[in-house]
Amino acid sequence: PGLSYTWIFNNNTLYVQEDSRRFVSQETGNLYIAKVEPSDVGNYTCVVTNSEAEQSVRGPPTPLTLRSDGVMGEYEPKIEVHFPETTYAAKGSSVKLECFALGK
């Protein structure tokens, strides 16, 4: 509780919209990009913020490059779900569950 994840792309905050090709899991902090484009090439850095401690930690940059051989990996379709065993919510409150598809 109290942790949030942000990604920096080439030293600029990456603003991820829920309906775009990019998705940041607030459960794991992972960044997912659908259909990588040349404009996605660069350095990505994860920033973890603890709102209760009012502190942020920046991880090492991870470079993303495009393969020059034109070969794409083949992935069978898979639904990624990280639901807790039990989810509790107060009546009238909102609950957000993460679920997304991987594959080619």
PyMOL commands that set and color helices and strands:
alter all, ss='L'
color gray80, all
select helices_A, chain A and resi 38-40
alter helices_A, ss='H'
color red, helices_A
select strands_A, chain A and resi 3-9+12-13+22-24+31-33+42-50+55-58+62-64+78-81+99-102
alter strands_A, ss='S'
color yellow, strands_A
deselect
rebuild
show_as cartoon
